[in-house]
């Protein structure tokens, strides 16, 4: 199972278990269709990392995971929307 972590912004609030999503790599090289089998909501990335474990998210530890999410999402957006995985 793969976790995708995102802000729970209005677009992603519409996601439901069973929905199909097209995920594209940042470099444009790989595209994968996935089905949502579970949605985990949290207030912060730190809470989500703690509940899912850094390894299940593809990171060696919590500080690395949080640093990577901070490169993409601002604290203000995190506080405004919450997060999903």
Secondary structure, 3 states (H helix, E strand, C coil): CCCCCEECCHHHHCCCCCCEEEEECCCCCCEEEEECCCCCEECCHHHHHHHHCCHHHCCCCHHHHHHHHHHHCCHHHHHHHCEEC
